[in-house]
């Protein structure tokens, strides 16, 4: 039994308040460097500085959410939407109501042609702060995009199902075109009739 206990992974020792403060100060210096580089237009070096800030921050420090969100802004400048979404998700794990991270992730998801996920984030933004103009204008647009994408997916699936049905029925000299489905407006049920 003793051998099993010895095999358990050792937990990292708790950081003292002084150690956490020093780590956070160092991380904040990298963040400030990243901000200066970003403003100067050196986005690649800004990403490196923000990465250093993230690495040096104490584990689970809520302040690291800003470092992730800033790096996400730099990735967005380069059109690296997947990295934007990943960093914003990391920021939101540390600060779930971080509006900037939600907005950036929504913008990245929209650019990645995932309007449903973008819509979800923008709706969350409005729950937190209904005055965020980006979200107010984005929600109706994203709702329309999400609905259109869902409708296109339904049409594609129905087309594939019809092709499959025609393949099976074709062996019997039939087609789905031989069947007509009429919806009863009173009950919502369908009446299927056959014609040749």
Secondary structure, DSSP 8 states (H G I E B T S, - for coil): -HHHHHHS--------HHHHHHHHHHHHHHHHHHHHHHHTT-HHHHHHHHHHHHHHS-TT-TTHHHHHHHHHHHHHHTT-HHHHHHHHHHHHHH-TT-HHHHHHHHHHHHHTT-HHHHHHHHHHHHHH-TT-HHHHHHHHHHHHHHHHHHHHHHHHHHHHHHHHHHHHHHTTT--GGGEEEEE-TTT--EEEEE--
